[in-house]
Amino acid sequence: MSNKKYQGVVVPMVTPVDEYGRLDTAAVERIVAFFADNGVSPLLMGTTGEGNSVSKTDAIRFVETAVKTRNLKSQDSTLISHKPQLIYAGLTGNCFAEQLEQAEAYTCAGADVIVATLPTYYALTPEQMEHYYLRLADSIKGPLMLYNILATTHMSIPVDVIHRLADHPNIVGLKDSERDIDRMATCIDIAKGRDDFAFFCGWAAQSAHSLEMGGDGIVPSTGNFVPGMFHLLYEAAVRGDMDTANRLQNETNEIAKIYQKDRTLGQSLAALKVMMQTKGLCQPWMLMPLTRLSPEEENCIINQLAKP
């Protein structure tokens, strides 16, 4: 493993809200502190965080609250990891001018990295994708990370486009959530041997494998519930103990089934918040158009977690 600035476990944090859809800042503080205690960093307003549904005002408050909590926790000498907890802020939307305003606000609020998915209203050509990221990287002050997620954008950033974008001085990495082993290997190869571009695997079930192949970091949604397990998985992979890393991979895969199996993506996020509620981290309310699960479904999840 390298000593790149951007590496390790970055958890795509849920967005905690109350029943009226208002950001629950107390829950933000609890979750960010929980992550710090377990040696991981948060990615705010990604797919798991319902990023497209967070209002501009709440988005800025979200970043501000996370940064404030991070700064307080950084003074805690009992943390299991002495690596700095970075704040990654997700950037979504279809209006470029508004995206620039949001990126500026996130950076001013203290976000360390802007993580941007493709605008999704129009199907884009590879040339348009590349032009979009180049304009964005040229226009914002903070470091930019590419975010490829076919499942929600319905577009895949071509590998050759990523290869060229990696040379931009303000583009620091790629989070790739596409479920394609060959693509993952190729993208890892792009990041190998260079300190200015990192590869983060957003396919949680391949976390250990991606690290064994030379990836720099992992972005597992299940880390919202068991961040410490992913910290241990990462550390095991870094020291070459793949038996431990793969054991933890299998264990976290089983935990993921509790909220993911037989559910849509939106339903799985609601189920994940139910799991987090059992740890006192947040309430299971969702942002429109998503809704929380039925009481029967929520109780089923709680009962599953209670089994020895």
The 8 nearest C-alpha neighbors of each residue, nearest first, counted from 0:
[[1, 237, 2, 213, 215, 214, 238, 210],
 [2, 0, 3, 215, 194, 6, 192, 191],
 [3, 1, 4, 0, 194, 6, 5, 215],
 [2, 4, 5, 194, 1, 6, 197, 195],
 [3, 5, 6, 2, 194, 195, 197, 1],
 [6, 4, 3, 197, 7, 215, 216, 171],
 [7, 5, 216, 215, 3, 4, 8, 197],
 [6, 8, 216, 217, 215, 9, 233, 5],
 [9, 7, 217, 39, 216, 218, 10, 230],
 [8, 10, 40, 218, 41, 39, 42, 217],
 [9, 11, 41, 218, 12, 222, 219, 42],
 [12, 10, 42, 220, 47, 45, 41, 218],
 [11, 13, 10, 48, 43, 42, 41, 223],
 [14, 12, 48, 47, 15, 11, 223, 49],
 [13, 15, 48, 16, 12, 49, 44, 22],
 [16, 14, 23, 281, 13, 22, 26, 27],
 [17, 15, 22, 23, 21, 20, 284, 14],
 [16, 18, 20, 19, 21, 284, 23, 22],
 [17, 19, 20, 284, 16, 21, 285, 282],
 [20, 18, 17, 21, 16, 284, 286, 22],
 [21, 19, 16, 17, 18, 286, 22, 285],
 [22, 20, 16, 17, 19, 23, 18, 57],
 [21, 23, 16, 24, 15, 57, 20, 17],
 [24, 22, 16, 26, 15, 25, 17, 21],
 [23, 25, 27, 26, 22, 28, 64, 61],
 [24, 26, 28, 27, 23, 29, 64, 281],
 [25, 27, 29, 28, 24, 23, 281, 280],
 [28, 26, 24, 30, 25, 29, 31, 23],
 [27, 29, 25, 26, 31, 30, 68, 32],
 [30, 28, 26, 32, 27, 31, 33, 280],
 [29, 31, 33, 27, 32, 28, 280, 26],
 [30, 32, 34, 28, 33, 29, 27, 35],
 [31, 33, 35, 29, 34, 30, 28, 36],
 [34, 32, 30, 36, 31, 35, 29, 37],
 [33, 35, 31, 37, 39, 32, 36, 30],
 [34, 36, 32, 38, 37, 33, 39, 31],
 [37, 35, 33, 78, 34, 38, 32, 79],
 [38, 36, 227, 34, 35, 39, 226, 79],
 [37, 39, 80, 35, 36, 79, 230, 34],
 [38, 40, 8, 34, 9, 35, 37, 230],
 [39, 41, 9, 84, 85, 10, 34, 8],
 [42, 40, 10, 9, 12, 86, 11, 43],
 [43, 41, 87, 11, 12, 10, 88, 9],
 [42, 44, 88, 12, 89, 45, 41, 87],
 [45, 43, 50, 48, 89, 49, 88, 46],
 [44, 46, 48, 50, 89, 47, 43, 11],
 [45, 47, 48, 49, 50, 44, 11, 51],
 [48, 46, 45, 13, 49, 11, 268, 12],
 [47, 49, 13, 44, 14, 45, 50, 46],
 [50, 48, 46, 52, 47, 51, 44, 45],
 [51, 49, 44, 45, 48, 52, 53, 46],
 [50, 52, 49, 53, 91, 92, 44, 46],
 [51, 53, 50, 49, 286, 54, 287, 288],
 [54, 52, 50, 51, 58, 57, 55, 49],
 [55, 53, 57, 56, 58, 52, 51, 59],
 [56, 54, 58, 57, 59, 53, 101, 60],
 [55, 57, 58, 54, 59, 60, 53, 61],
 [56, 58, 60, 54, 59, 55, 61, 22],
 [59, 57, 61, 55, 56, 60, 54, 53],
 [58, 60, 62, 61, 57, 56, 63, 105],
 [61, 59, 57, 63, 58, 62, 64, 56],
 [60, 62, 58, 64, 59, 63, 57, 65],
 [63, 61, 65, 59, 60, 64, 66, 108],
 [62, 64, 60, 66, 108, 61, 65, 67],
 [65, 63, 67, 61, 66, 62, 60, 68],
 [64, 66, 62, 68, 67, 63, 69, 61],
 [65, 67, 69, 63, 68, 64, 109, 62],
 [68, 66, 64, 70, 69, 65, 63, 71],
 [69, 67, 71, 65, 70, 66, 28, 72],
 [70, 68, 66, 72, 71, 67, 73, 65],
 [69, 71, 73, 67, 68, 72, 66, 74],
 [70, 72, 68, 69, 73, 74, 67, 75],
 [73, 71, 69, 74, 75, 70, 68, 32],
 [72, 74, 70, 71, 75, 69, 83, 84],
 [73, 75, 72, 71, 76, 70, 69, 77],
 [76, 74, 72, 73, 77, 78, 71, 36],
 [75, 77, 78, 74, 73, 81, 79, 72],
 [78, 76, 75, 79, 36, 80, 74, 81],
 [79, 77, 36, 80, 76, 75, 81, 35],
 [80, 78, 38, 37, 77, 36, 81, 35],
 [81, 79, 38, 82, 78, 37, 36, 35],
 [80, 82, 83, 79, 78, 38, 76, 73],
 [81, 83, 80, 84, 38, 39, 85, 79],
 [84, 82, 85, 81, 73, 80, 40, 38],
 [83, 85, 40, 82, 35, 69, 39, 86],
 [84, 86, 40, 111, 83, 87, 41, 110],
 [87, 85, 110, 111, 41, 88, 42, 40],
 [86, 88, 42, 112, 111, 113, 110, 43],
 [89, 87, 43, 113, 42, 114, 112, 110],
 [90, 88, 114, 44, 45, 43, 115, 113],
 [89, 91, 115, 114, 88, 113, 116, 98],
 [92, 90, 116, 51, 115, 89, 118, 50],
 [93, 91, 118, 94, 51, 98, 90, 119],
 [92, 94, 118, 95, 119, 120, 91, 98],
 [95, 93, 97, 96, 92, 98, 118, 99],
 [94, 96, 98, 97, 93, 99, 92, 135],
 [97, 95, 99, 98, 94, 100, 101, 93],
 [98, 96, 100, 99, 94, 95, 101, 92],
 [97, 99, 95, 101, 100, 96, 102, 94],
 [98, 100, 102, 96, 97, 101, 103, 95],
 [101, 99, 97, 103, 98, 102, 104, 96],
 [102, 100, 104, 98, 103, 99, 105, 97],
 [101, 103, 99, 105, 104, 100, 98, 106],
 [102, 104, 100, 106, 101, 105, 107, 99],
 [103, 105, 101, 107, 102, 106, 108, 100],
 [106, 104, 108, 102, 110, 107, 103, 101],
 [105, 107, 110, 109, 103, 108, 104, 141],
 [106, 108, 104, 109, 105, 103, 110, 102],
 [109, 107, 105, 63, 106, 104, 110, 62],
 [108, 110, 106, 107, 66, 111, 105, 63],
 [111, 109, 106, 86, 105, 112, 108, 87],
 [110, 112, 86, 87, 85, 109, 106, 141],
 [111, 113, 87, 142, 110, 143, 141, 88],
 [114, 112, 143, 88, 87, 89, 144, 142],
 [115, 113, 144, 89, 90, 88, 143, 145],
 [116, 114, 90, 146, 145, 89, 91, 113],
 [115, 117, 146, 91, 147, 118, 90, 145],
 [116, 118, 119, 115, 152, 128, 91, 146],
 [119, 117, 93, 92, 120, 116, 91, 121],
 [118, 120, 152, 121, 117, 93, 122, 92],
 [121, 119, 118, 93, 122, 152, 92, 123],
 [122, 120, 119, 123, 118, 93, 124, 152],
 [121, 123, 120, 124, 119, 154, 153, 118],
 [124, 122, 127, 121, 128, 125, 154, 126],
 [123, 125, 127, 126, 128, 122, 129, 154],
 [126, 124, 128, 127, 129, 123, 157, 156],
 [127, 125, 129, 124, 128, 130, 123, 160],
 [126, 128, 130, 124, 129, 125, 123, 131],
 [129, 127, 125, 131, 126, 130, 123, 124],
 [128, 130, 126, 132, 131, 127, 133, 160],
 [129, 131, 127, 133, 128, 132, 134, 126],
 [132, 130, 128, 134, 129, 133, 127, 135],
 [131, 133, 135, 129, 134, 130, 136, 128],
 [132, 134, 130, 136, 135, 131, 137, 129],
 [135, 133, 137, 131, 132, 136, 138, 130],
 [134, 136, 132, 138, 133, 137, 131, 139],
 [137, 135, 133, 138, 134, 169, 139, 132],
 [138, 136, 134, 135, 133, 139, 169, 140],
 [137, 139, 135, 136, 134, 140, 99, 133],
 [140, 138, 141, 136, 137, 135, 103, 99],
 [139, 141, 142, 138, 103, 106, 136, 137],
 [140, 142, 139, 106, 112, 143, 113, 111],
 [143, 141, 112, 169, 170, 113, 171, 144],
 [144, 142, 170, 113, 112, 114, 171, 169],
 [143, 145, 114, 172, 173, 171, 170, 113],
 [146, 144, 173, 115, 114, 174, 172, 147],
 [147, 145, 174, 116, 115, 173, 175, 114],
 [146, 148, 175, 176, 156, 174, 116, 155],
 [149, 147, 176, 150, 177, 151, 152, 175],
 [148, 150, 153, 154, 152, 155, 151, 177],
 [151, 149, 148, 153, 152, 177, 154, 176],
 [152, 150, 153, 149, 148, 46, 154, 119],
 [151, 153, 154, 149, 119, 150, 148, 117],
 [154, 152, 149, 151, 150, 155, 148, 119],
 [155, 153, 149, 152, 156, 122, 148, 123],
 [154, 156, 149, 157, 147, 153, 148, 152],
 [155, 157, 147, 158, 154, 160, 161, 125],
 [158, 156, 160, 159, 155, 161, 125, 162],
 [157, 159, 161, 160, 162, 156, 186, 182],
 [158, 160, 162, 161, 157, 163, 156, 164],
 [161, 159, 163, 157, 158, 162, 164, 129],
 [162, 160, 164, 158, 159, 163, 165, 157],
 [163, 161, 159, 165, 160, 164, 158, 189],
 [164, 162, 160, 165, 161, 166, 159, 167],
 [163, 165, 161, 166, 167, 162, 160, 170],
 [166, 164, 162, 163, 167, 161, 170, 196],
 [167, 165, 164, 163, 168, 162, 170, 196],
 [166, 168, 170, 164, 165, 169, 163, 133],
 [169, 167, 170, 166, 171, 195, 165, 136],
 [168, 170, 142, 167, 136, 143, 171, 137],
 [171, 169, 143, 167, 168, 144, 172, 142],
 [172, 170, 196, 144, 195, 143, 169, 142],
 [171, 173, 197, 196, 144, 198, 170, 145],
 [172, 174, 145, 198, 144, 146, 175, 199],
 [173, 175, 199, 146, 200, 201, 145, 198],
 [176, 174, 147, 201, 200, 177, 146, 173],
 [177, 175, 201, 202, 148, 147, 178, 200],
 [178, 176, 148, 175, 179, 149, 202, 147],
 [177, 179, 176, 202, 180, 183, 182, 175],
 [178, 180, 182, 181, 177, 183, 184, 176],
 [179, 181, 183, 182, 184, 178, 177, 185],
 [182, 180, 184, 183, 179, 185, 186, 178],
 [183, 181, 185, 179, 184, 180, 186, 158],
 [182, 184, 180, 186, 181, 185, 187, 179],
 [185, 183, 187, 181, 182, 186, 180, 188],
 [184, 186, 188, 182, 187, 183, 181, 189],
 [187, 185, 189, 183, 188, 184, 182, 190],
 [188, 186, 184, 190, 189, 185, 214, 198],
 [187, 189, 191, 185, 186, 190, 184, 213],
 [190, 188, 186, 187, 191, 162, 185, 165],
 [191, 189, 187, 197, 188, 196, 198, 193],
 [192, 190, 188, 193, 189, 187, 213, 214],
 [191, 193, 190, 194, 189, 188, 1, 196],
 [192, 194, 191, 195, 190, 196, 197, 189],
 [193, 195, 3, 196, 192, 197, 2, 1],
 [194, 196, 193, 171, 197, 3, 172, 168],
 [197, 195, 172, 171, 190, 194, 165, 193],
 [196, 198, 172, 190, 215, 173, 171, 5],
 [197, 199, 173, 215, 214, 172, 187, 190],
 [200, 198, 216, 174, 217, 215, 173, 201],
 [199, 201, 217, 202, 175, 218, 174, 216],
 [200, 202, 176, 218, 175, 203, 174, 217],
 [203, 201, 176, 200, 205, 204, 178, 206],
 [204, 202, 219, 206, 205, 201, 218, 200],
 [203, 205, 202, 206, 252, 248, 207, 251],
 [206, 204, 208, 203, 202, 207, 209, 200],
 [205, 207, 203, 209, 208, 204, 217, 210],
 [208, 206, 210, 209, 205, 244, 245, 211],
 [207, 209, 211, 205, 210, 206, 212, 245],
 [208, 210, 212, 206, 214, 211, 207, 205],
 [211, 209, 214, 213, 207, 212, 208, 236],
 [210, 212, 208, 213, 209, 207, 236, 214],
 [213, 211, 209, 210, 214, 208, 184, 187],
 [212, 214, 210, 211, 187, 215, 209, 0],
 [215, 213, 210, 209, 198, 187, 216, 212],
 [216, 214, 6, 198, 199, 197, 7, 213],
 [215, 217, 7, 199, 6, 8, 214, 200],
 [216, 218, 200, 199, 8, 206, 201, 219],
 [217, 219, 201, 9, 10, 200, 8, 11],
 [220, 218, 203, 222, 221, 10, 217, 201],
 [221, 219, 222, 11, 223, 10, 47, 218],
 [220, 222, 223, 219, 224, 255, 225, 251],
 [223, 221, 226, 225, 220, 224, 219, 10],
 [222, 224, 221, 220, 225, 226, 12, 10],
 [223, 225, 222, 221, 275, 226, 274, 271],
 [224, 226, 222, 227, 228, 223, 221, 229],
 [227, 225, 222, 229, 228, 37, 223, 224],
 [226, 228, 37, 230, 229, 225, 231, 38],
 [229, 227, 231, 230, 226, 225, 232, 247],
 [228, 230, 232, 231, 226, 227, 233, 222],
 [229, 231, 227, 233, 228, 232, 234, 38],
 [230, 232, 234, 228, 229, 233, 235, 227],
 [233, 231, 244, 229, 235, 230, 234, 247],
 [234, 232, 236, 230, 235, 231, 229, 237],
 [233, 235, 237, 231, 236, 232, 230, 238],
 [236, 234, 240, 232, 238, 244, 233, 237],
 [235, 237, 239, 233, 234, 238, 240, 241],
 [238, 236, 234, 235, 239, 0, 233, 210],
 [237, 239, 235, 236, 240, 234, 0, 241],
 [240, 238, 236, 237, 241, 235, 211, 244],
 [241, 239, 235, 236, 242, 238, 243, 244],
 [240, 242, 244, 243, 236, 239, 245, 235],
 [243, 241, 245, 244, 240, 246, 235, 247],
 [242, 244, 246, 241, 245, 240, 247, 235],
 [245, 243, 232, 241, 247, 235, 246, 242],
 [244, 246, 248, 242, 247, 243, 241, 207],
 [247, 245, 243, 249, 248, 244, 242, 250],
 [246, 248, 250, 244, 245, 249, 232, 251],
 [249, 247, 245, 251, 246, 250, 252, 244],
 [250, 248, 252, 246, 247, 251, 245, 253],
 [251, 249, 247, 253, 252, 248, 246, 254],
 [250, 252, 254, 248, 253, 249, 247, 255],
 [253, 251, 255, 249, 250, 254, 248, 204],
 [254, 252, 256, 250, 251, 255, 249, 257],
 [253, 255, 251, 256, 252, 257, 250, 221],
 [256, 254, 252, 257, 253, 258, 221, 259],
 [257, 255, 260, 259, 253, 254, 258, 252],
 [258, 256, 255, 254, 259, 260, 300, 253],
 [257, 259, 270, 267, 256, 271, 255, 260],
 [258, 260, 267, 256, 262, 257, 255, 261],
 [259, 261, 256, 262, 258, 257, 255, 267],
 [262, 260, 259, 263, 258, 256, 267, 266],
 [263, 261, 260, 259, 266, 267, 264, 258],
 [262, 264, 266, 265, 267, 261, 259, 260],
 [263, 265, 267, 266, 268, 262, 259, 47],
 [266, 264, 268, 267, 263, 289, 269, 262],
 [265, 267, 269, 263, 268, 264, 262, 270],
 [266, 268, 259, 270, 264, 258, 269, 265],
 [269, 267, 271, 265, 270, 266, 47, 272],
 [268, 270, 266, 272, 291, 267, 271, 283],
 [271, 269, 267, 273, 258, 268, 272, 266],
 [270, 272, 268, 274, 273, 269, 258, 267],
 [271, 273, 283, 275, 269, 274, 270, 276],
 [274, 272, 276, 270, 283, 271, 275, 297],
 [275, 273, 271, 272, 276, 277, 270, 301],
 [274, 276, 272, 278, 277, 273, 280, 224],
 [277, 275, 279, 273, 281, 278, 274, 280],
 [276, 278, 275, 274, 279, 273, 301, 280],
 [279, 277, 276, 275, 280, 274, 281, 224],
 [278, 280, 276, 277, 281, 275, 282, 29],
 [279, 281, 276, 275, 278, 26, 30, 29],
 [282, 280, 276, 26, 15, 279, 275, 283],
 [281, 283, 276, 284, 272, 15, 17, 273],
 [284, 282, 272, 273, 269, 291, 285, 281],
 [285, 283, 291, 18, 282, 17, 16, 286],
 [286, 284, 290, 291, 289, 287, 283, 269],
 [287, 285, 20, 289, 288, 52, 290, 284],
 [288, 286, 289, 285, 290, 52, 20, 49],
 [287, 289, 286, 290, 52, 285, 265, 49],
 [290, 288, 287, 286, 285, 265, 291, 266],
 [291, 289, 285, 292, 288, 287, 286, 284],
 [290, 292, 269, 284, 285, 283, 293, 289],
 [291, 293, 296, 297, 269, 294, 290, 270],
 [292, 294, 296, 295, 297, 291, 298, 290],
 [295, 293, 297, 296, 298, 292, 299, 291],
 [294, 296, 298, 293, 297, 299, 292, 300],
 [297, 295, 299, 293, 298, 294, 292, 300],
 [296, 298, 294, 300, 299, 295, 292, 293],
 [299, 297, 301, 295, 300, 296, 302, 294],
 [298, 300, 296, 302, 297, 301, 303, 295],
 [301, 299, 303, 297, 302, 298, 304, 296],
 [300, 302, 298, 304, 303, 299, 297, 305],
 [303, 301, 305, 299, 300, 304, 298, 306],
 [304, 302, 300, 305, 301, 306, 299, 257],
 [303, 305, 301, 302, 306, 300, 274, 307],
 [304, 306, 302, 303, 301, 307, 300, 277],
 [305, 307, 303, 304, 302, 301, 300, 299],
 [306, 305, 304, 303, 302, 301, 254, 300]]
